[in-house]
Amino acid sequence: MSRLEAEKPSLFISEPLTKDTVSQSLSLLSRILRSCYGPAGRLKHLHNGGGGYVCTTSQSAAILSRLPVSHHVLRVLTSSVQNHVSRFSDCGLFTAILCCSLIENFKRLNVESCTVVKISKHLLSLCMDYLRSEACGCRVSVDFSSVETLLCLVQSILTSKPACMLNKAEVDHLSVLILKAFMFTVPCHVENNAVLGRCVIVPVKGKRVVDSAVLPGLLIETPEIQLAKPLIPKRTCSNVIKVAVFSASMSGDGFSPEEGITIVHRGICLEMSELNQLLKVGKQLVNDEVGLVVCQKVIHPVLKQYLKENRVIAVDRAGLSLMEPLSQMTGSKPIASIHALSPSCYGTLEDVCIKSFASKHFVHLIPNDTVVCSLVLCNRNETAWDELKRACETAEHVLQLTIKEPLALLGGGCTETHLASYIRHKSGTLSTISLKDLDCSQTQYQLVADGFCHSLESVACSLNHDGGEILTDMVYGHCWFVPSGFSSASDWSDLVSKCGCGMNSNTKNLSWRLLRGQSVSPVTQSCPEELSVKVADSLVLDSFAAKCSGLQVALETANLILDLYCVIEDQN
């Protein structure tokens, strides 16, 4: 068939970063993300042009998945950040803001992009080596025998999400619940291939946050349950409840056109044949002393009644999402066909009871060994609940990452300013041999290092949305926020009490340096001192794994974008 329209040549865009549209789009994206950053971040309303669902959020995962990005350069940036968030759940805004700032600062330098890439990679290796060394002054060890550090980590995540609309009492209550839920998922008996359990979030909207609760086991919503009658399931001789889990439909409509042609002999009723097979399965379940049947889909009313008469609890419409945690908790294997039933597929439970939250009624499955739990999550409205759910999932994932690497980094901008102080010190003491290895001059190295440090400091500055000054001390390299309304001629020591992370109090004579509005000229600084780390009630912490990954992703993505020579776009 001949073409209706002539084929268009591909569009060739050379040096895309020099184009005004790209610079303006990058600057706009940076401003949007900076305005969302931190506990005082401004919320964003996101919806498509055709209307529909409106998302109110300040979280990077929600913003980047809904924000239309047209230019290819920005798509590289947003895709990198989204990939980071999918792996670590946290520090998405940090990664995106730092990446934008690195691109903007490095682009202003009169240095070849290949030289910038080589030097920045060296600076990244200095940062990573320092963060992983025992001498690191912005790192905190996480002791799992004590809950203080873990609670600070969870509280820091919750307070950084203003759309959750939580007060301090609610943050404290939820932090304890999230930590308790996480502890439930850690197996008591550790083996070589130990697997963490699951925390299933159960939505209850329109209730107070303090009504949230954590329960061992699973909650399956059953609107038709009769509250007046207690559940008395059949038990085996060993006093446990045998469980059968079906992923196949038990509604009696098992013959579907998608499965192919079914040949039916004259006089045979498909519906009756299927029902007889279901009742045959029911009899086997009764004979095998099964006390609970859970079906992912629908159970036929006749089979339900038969099981009920034989003291077998039947729960249907459990849904696909509960199949995996249900199997993990009970040890059962989901039965995929009503024509093949093996007793080896059964699992066990300790008990079954009824629970009610607000107007919702649930069957509560209580396991023998708690590796699966349910977090009943309440919030005032749907918008706040959606944001809180994302925050709780982030906190759970961060705790899981902390098991692998029991470390945390100081939050509140202090890690960024401390790293900037460290890099300034190291860049001033670089040997001539190292400069030869990097194939650059001392001036080039100093320019790139200063741009790198300014980018880190600009992330810390993004935490302040009220127009006050931001300082860093010249001893520990921590970040300090001055309330708005004071002139730059003020004595800073009288205006600040604690640094951004809450670890350092202004009890000593510290010298200060302004961060906001700092010129691009290099700053000489001695190596920041290591502060003795003691966990305080108000300490702000960040995920070590997520922030280290964010730092790497931001720099590598910035280098990739800076090194782009052309974009070739198919116009057909």
Stockholm file with secondary structure:
# STOCKHOLM 1.0

chainA/1-572         MSRLEAEKPSLFISEPLTKDTVSQSLSLLSRILRSCYGPAGRLKHLHNGGGGYVCTTSQSAAILSRLPVSHHVLRVLTSSVQNHVSRFSDCGLFTAILCCSLIENFKRLNVESCTVVKISKHLLSLCMDYLRSEACGCRVSVDFSSVETLLCLVQSILTSKPACMLNKAEVDHLSVLILKAFMFTVPCHVENNAVLGRCVIVPVKGKRVVDSAVLPGLLIETPEIQLAKPLIPKRTCSNVIKVAVFSASMSGDGFSPEEGITIVHRGICLEMSELNQLLKVGKQLVNDEVGLVVCQKVIHPVLKQYLKENRVIAVDRAGLSLMEPLSQMTGSKPIASIHALSPSCYGTLEDVCIKSFASKHFVHLIPNDTVVCSLVLCNRNETAWDELKRACETAEHVLQLTIKEPLALLGGGCTETHLASYIRHKSGTLSTISLKDLDCSQTQYQLVADGFCHSLESVACSLNHDGGEILTDMVYGHCWFVPSGFSSASDWSDLVSKCGCGMNSNTKNLSWRLLRGQSVSPVTQSCPEELSVKVADSLVLDSFAAKCSGLQVALETANLILDLYCVIEDQN
#=GR chainA/1-572 SS CCCSSCCCCCEEEESGGGSHHHHHHHHHHHHHHHHHCSTTCCCEEEEETTEEEEEEECCHHHHHHHSCCCSHHHHHHHHHHHHHHHHHSSCHHHHHHHHHHHHHHHHHSSSCHHHHHHHHHHHHHHHHHHHTSTTCTTEEECCTTCSHHHHHHHHHHHHTCGGGCCCHHHHHHHHHHHHHHHHHHSCSSCCTTCCCCEEEEEEEETSCGGGCEEEESEEEECTTCCTTSCCCCCCCTTSCEEEEEECSCBSSCCCCGGGCCCCCCTTCCHHHHHHHHHHHHHHHHHHTTEEEEEESSCBCHHHHHHHHHTTCEEECCCCGGGHHHHHHHHCCCCBCCTTCCCGGGCEEESEEEEEEETTEEEEEEECSSCSEEEEEEEESSHHHHHHHHHHHHHHHHHHHHHHHSCEEEETTTHHHHHHHHHHHHHHTTCCHHHHHHHTCCHHHHHHHHHHHHHHHHHHHHTTCCSCCCEEEETTTCCEEECCTTCCTTSCGGGTCCBCTTSCCBSCSCCCEEECTTCCSSCCCCCCCCCCCCCCCTTCCEEEHHHHHHHHHHHHHHHHHHHTCCEEEECCC
#=GC SS_cons         CCCSSCCCCCEEEESGGGSHHHHHHHHHHHHHHHHHCSTTCCCEEEEETTEEEEEEECCHHHHHHHSCCCSHHHHHHHHHHHHHHHHHSSCHHHHHHHHHHHHHHHHHSSSCHHHHHHHHHHHHHHHHHHHTSTTCTTEEECCTTCSHHHHHHHHHHHHTCGGGCCCHHHHHHHHHHHHHHHHHHSCSSCCTTCCCCEEEEEEEETSCGGGCEEEESEEEECTTCCTTSCCCCCCCTTSCEEEEEECSCBSSCCCCGGGCCCCCCTTCCHHHHHHHHHHHHHHHHHHTTEEEEEESSCBCHHHHHHHHHTTCEEECCCCGGGHHHHHHHHCCCCBCCTTCCCGGGCEEESEEEEEEETTEEEEEEECSSCSEEEEEEEESSHHHHHHHHHHHHHHHHHHHHHHHSCEEEETTTHHHHHHHHHHHHHHTTCCHHHHHHHTCCHHHHHHHHHHHHHHHHHHHHTTCCSCCCEEEETTTCCEEECCTTCCTTSCGGGTCCBCTTSCCBSCSCCCEEECTTCCSSCCCCCCCCCCCCCCCTTCCEEEHHHHHHHHHHHHHHHHHHHTCCEEEECCC
//
